[in-house]
């Protein structure tokens, strides 16, 4: 099931994307249930009754988790080729321990940097001159859990979406940690929909990214260094994951910093990220 959050006729709504990809079956949400959080409002409840069917062209999509309750968890250097390209970049504060990590590297992005599909990533030239893109599969947690074992981890997965983990590389290097460079305003495009866990085969899901029509990233979730169960087990080790939490699982090789010279984002660029079973997340890049 592909679920979307959207604005229509002056209100915020949730619905199911139709099989043709051009219509939305709007849900009639129960009284007292807010849909402003996005599809997180549906976690743990039966799918509501359908109201009318509306055209996708008549609505404005929001990020599926429109207002994360807390920071987005992210995993760094989680594809072998990307781990090596980043270790060579000079901005990797973890490179002293080796290019390929021996345990998941976990950082976060503040919830306020999440934006809707189609909304622009804003580049503030007075803050950073090295803005990069990172196509990633994101996990949506469906059940609270602490010290979750890898064997039980998939019971805590509600679904998946796409994020672009936009990064200011120079800030990432300057501060020797990643929160500031990852959490600039507009630095987490998300969408276009969230899919329930049964829609995705983690053993074979393609991840691709195009910049201005040029294919830059072309990989598969089968190549993750740390798979989703391992990631969930690591993050929940003494830390309670909550239903609605989002975990970005890492980006494959082909990011801008991996080129010589680097191919950073610039105003006027367009980004297209496609993940099998979910769809396509597109957004422009503009000057702040």
SVG drawing of the C-alpha trace seen along z (x, -y; Angstrom):
<svg xmlns="http://www.w3.org/2000/svg" viewBox="-16 -35 60 49">
<polyline fill="none" stroke="black" stroke-width="0.4" points="0.0,0.0 1.3,-3.4 0.2,-6.2 0.4,-9.9 0.0,-13.1 -1.4,-16.0 -3.0,-19.5 -6.3,-19.8 -9.2,-22.3 -7.6,-24.2 -7.0,-21.2 -4.4,-18.5 -5.4,-14.9 -4.1,-11.4 -4.9,-8.8 -3.8,-5.9 -2.2,-6.4 -4.2,-4.7 -2.7,-1.9 -2.4,-4.2 -0.3,-6.7 -2.6,-9.6 -5.3,-9.5 -5.6,-9.5 -8.3,-7.7 -8.7,-10.1 -9.2,-8.7 -12.0,-9.8 -10.0,-10.2 -11.7,-9.3 -12.7,-12.2 -9.8,-13.4 -7.1,-11.9 -4.8,-14.6 -3.3,-14.0 -0.9,-16.9 1.9,-14.5 1.5,-12.7 1.1,-9.0 2.5,-8.5 -1.1,-9.1 -2.0,-5.8 0.5,-3.7 -1.2,-1.2 -4.7,-1.8 -6.9,-0.2 -6.9,-1.9 -9.8,-4.4 -12.8,-4.4 -12.3,-5.9 -14.0,-9.2 -13.7,-10.6 -11.1,-10.0 -9.1,-13.1 -6.7,-13.7 -3.0,-13.8 -2.7,-16.9 -5.2,-18.8 -3.3,-18.3 0.0,-19.4 1.9,-16.5 3.5,-16.8 6.4,-14.8 4.8,-11.5 6.1,-12.0 5.3,-15.7 6.3,-16.6 8.7,-14.1 8.3,-14.0 12.1,-14.0 15.3,-14.0 15.6,-11.7 18.2,-8.9 20.7,-8.5 23.4,-5.9 26.7,-7.0 29.1,-5.1 26.8,-2.1 27.7,-1.1 31.3,0.2 32.0,-2.0 30.6,-5.1 32.6,-4.4 35.8,-4.4 34.9,-7.5 34.0,-9.5 37.1,-8.3 39.2,-9.8 37.4,-13.1 39.2,-14.7 35.9,-15.5 35.5,-12.1 36.2,-12.5 35.8,-8.7 38.4,-7.8 41.2,-7.3 39.4,-4.1 39.3,-2.8 37.2,-3.5 34.6,-0.8 33.0,-1.0 32.9,2.0 29.6,0.8 26.9,-1.5 27.8,-5.2 24.7,-7.0 24.0,-10.7 20.8,-12.7 19.0,-15.5 16.7,-17.9 13.0,-17.4 12.6,-21.0 14.8,-20.3 12.2,-17.9 10.5,-19.3 7.9,-18.0 8.5,-16.5 8.9,-19.3 9.9,-21.9 13.3,-23.4 16.5,-22.7 17.8,-26.2 21.5,-26.9 22.8,-29.8 26.2,-30.7 27.1,-32.7 27.0,-29.5 28.4,-26.7 29.9,-26.3 29.9,-22.5 26.3,-21.1 26.0,-17.4 23.1,-15.0 22.6,-11.5 19.8,-9.2 18.6,-7.0 16.0,-4.4 14.4,-5.4 12.7,-3.1 9.6,-4.1 9.3,-2.5 5.9,-1.1 6.3,0.2 8.2,-1.1 11.2,0.9 14.3,0.8 17.2,3.3 15.5,4.8 17.3,7.9 18.2,8.2 16.0,11.3 13.0,9.3 13.8,6.0 11.5,6.4 8.5,6.7 9.2,3.0 9.2,1.8 5.9,0.2 7.1,-0.9 9.6,-2.9 10.0,-6.1 12.7,-8.1 14.9,-10.9 17.7,-13.0 20.2,-13.4 21.5,-16.8 24.8,-17.7 27.0,-20.7 30.4,-19.0 32.5,-21.9 30.5,-22.3 30.7,-18.5 34.5,-18.7 34.8,-22.0 32.8,-20.8 34.2,-17.2 30.6,-15.9 27.6,-15.8 24.6,-17.4 25.1,-21.0 26.1,-20.1 23.2,-17.7 20.5,-19.8 20.5,-23.1 17.0,-24.3 15.4,-22.3 18.1,-19.6 15.8,-16.6 13.4,-16.2 11.1,-13.2 8.5,-11.4 6.7,-11.2 4.8,-8.5 5.3,-6.0 4.9,-2.3 4.0,0.4 6.7,3.0 5.2,5.7 5.9,3.6 9.7,3.7 12.2,6.6 15.3,5.4 17.3,8.1 16.7,6.5 15.6,2.8 17.3,0.5 18.4,-3.0 19.2,-5.6 19.8,-9.3 20.0,-11.7 21.3,-15.3 20.0,-17.3 19.3,-14.0 22.8,-12.6 22.7,-9.3 25.0,-9.6 24.0,-6.9 22.9,-3.4 23.0,-0.7 20.8,1.7 19.9,2.2 21.4,5.7 24.7,4.0 24.2,2.3 27.1,3.0 24.7,3.1 21.2,4.3 18.0,2.9 17.7,5.4 21.3,4.7 20.7,0.9 17.6,1.2 19.3,3.3 22.2,0.9 20.1,-2.3 17.7,-0.7 20.6,0.4 19.6,-1.4 17.6,-4.0 13.9,-3.5 12.7,-3.8 9.2,-5.2 6.5,-4.5 6.9,-7.1 10.6,-7.4 12.5,-7.6 15.8,-6.0 17.8,-6.8 19.8,-3.8 22.8,-5.4 23.7,-6.4 25.6,-4.5 28.6,-5.7 28.2,-8.5 27.7,-11.5 29.2,-14.8 32.2,-14.6 33.2,-11.3 34.1,-13.1 37.4,-14.9 36.7,-17.8 33.6,-17.4 30.2,-17.9 28.3,-19.8 24.7,-21.0 24.1,-24.6 21.0,-26.8 19.2,-25.7 20.0,-22.0 17.3,-19.4 17.4,-16.2 15.6,-13.0 15.8,-10.0 14.1,-6.7 13.8,-3.7 12.1,-0.5 8.7,0.1 8.3,-3.4 8.5,-5.8 10.4,-9.0 11.3,-12.0 12.1,-15.1 13.0,-18.6 14.8,-21.7 17.8,-23.5 17.5,-27.3 19.5,-30.1 18.4,-31.0"/>
</svg>
